[in-house]
Amino acid sequence: MKRPSEEYATAAKAVTALEAEMARQLLADAGLPCLVHGPDFDRAELGASHGMVRRVDVLVAPADADKARAVLDQAWGPDRKA
């Protein structure tokens, strides 16, 4: 079985869990499904705000990668870390 990061394209890399949730909503509003992938073992206990220390990636289908990055660039600016 492949790891998600091998099957999907990265729309945003190493963002906090809170930023990932915002990215997920921005992409959903644009009609682009995404997957948030990364360490989250204590998120269930402490909530998304605890993820400020943890880094996760926002993954999309390879065909949607350019559009997803454009959506995030429009919302956060092209200088965002991705």
N, C-alpha and C positions, 0 to 999 in steps of 0.2 A: 504494500500500500504506500502510495506517495504521500509526502508531507504536504499540507495545504499550500505552503509557500512555493512548492515545485509545480503545482497545477494552476496557480492563479498568478496574476500580476499584482505588484505592489502599487497601491494608489497613494499611500502615506506610510512612511517607515518610522518606527521607533517614536510613536507619539504616546502621550499618556492615555490611560484608559478613558479619562474624561474627554479628551480631544477625539479619541476613537469613536466614542458615542455620538459626539457632535458630527463627525465625518459620516458616520453611518446614517444619521438623519438627513444630512445634506444630500447624500447620494441616493437615499430612498426617495426624497422629494424630487430628485431628477430622474427617478425611474431606474436607478442602477442598484441592483442588489450587491451587497458586499459581505465579507467575512472578517471579523476581528480575530486575530490570531496572536497569541503570546501568553506569557505567564499570568495566571489569574487564580491561583489556588486559594487565596484568602479573600478574593473579591466578594464571594457569597456572604462572608461574615461581616465584612467592613464596608461594602458598597463601592461604587465606581470611583468615588472621590479618593479612596485609598490608593487607587492605581496611579496617583501622581508620581510615585516612585517607580512603578513598573512600566516598562515600555512594551508596546504592542504594535503590530502592523495591521493596516487596513488593506485587505486583499479584494480584488475584483476579477471578473472573467477577463482573460487577455484581450478579447475583442472590445471591452469597455474601458480599458486602461487609460487611453488618451482622453476620453470624455470625462472620466472620473477625476483625473488630475486637473483638467480644465475647470471642473466644478469646484474643486477644493482651492485652486489658484484664485478663482474669482471671489470666493468667500474669504480666504485667508491671505491672499497676496502671493505672488510668485516666489517670494523669498522664504516661504515656509520650508521647513526641513522635511524632505521626502526622499 
